[in-house]
Amino acid sequence: MHKVFLGIGGNLGNKRENFKKVFPLVEKHLGRIIHKSSVYETPPWGFHAKENFWNQVLIIESEQSPEELLKNIHTIEESFGREREKEGYNSREMDIDILYFDNTFIETDELLVPHPHIQKRLFVLVPLAEIAPDFKHPLFRLTSIQMLENCKDKSVIKKVE
């Protein structure tokens, strides 16, 4: 059984409903959710958009390989109308990223794990530090808390009630 950290988020449509709909899809197609962070409202990162994002980190247990997980993630994202762009970021109803897959490093043409921008993004680090403060990044050997303390992102992050 693999322990997988997922970052989920979106800024289009009814965000509350989108989050309610994604959890059963994650459990059906990816694995059992064993922990959820709070949901945080955050500004777009890396591009301009009218709507803020909602973001959350999930920890799941999965028997799937990283490649199978990625394929099934794309299927879930497509069910929310996601169209994959070759370049840059865009608004979307639901985005799912593999942040960590066990304590492994994976580099293929399709997948890079740990996610290469974890340490740069408050919208990932805040929920990650909430549910896994002492988990160490497999390459940097820093905990979630240490990466959060070192993060240069100054975005305003608000917990969604």
TAHULIN-V668478 format. One line per field, one symbol per residue. ss: DSSP state (H for helix, E for strand, L for the rest). psi: psi as a letter, one per 20 degrees, with the letter a starting at -180 (. if undefined). burial: 1 if it has 24 or more other ideal C-beta (glycine too) atoms within 12 Angstrom, else 0. A space follows every 10 residues. Layout:
ss->???
psi->???
burial->???
//
This chain:
ss->LEEEEEEEEE LLLLHHHHHH HHHHHHHHHL LEEEEELLLE EELLLLLLLL LLEEEEEEEE EELLLHHHHH HHHHHHHHHL LLLLLLLLLL LLLLEEEEEE ELLLLEELLL LEELLLLHHH LHHHHHHHHH HLLLLELLLL LLEHHHHHHH LLLLLLLEEL L
psi->pqoppppqrr jqangghggh hhghgghgig rppiqprrpp pqqqpirpqh prqpqqpqpq pqiqrhgggg ghghggghij jpppqhqaqr qqhppppogq ockqppoahi popqpijgii ohighghghg imhjppphgh kqrggghghi pipkqppppp .
burial->0111111111 1100100110 0110110011 1010011011 1111100000 0111111111 0100010011 0111011001 0100000001 1111111111 1100010000 1011100110 1111111111 1100101000 0101001100 1000101000 0
//
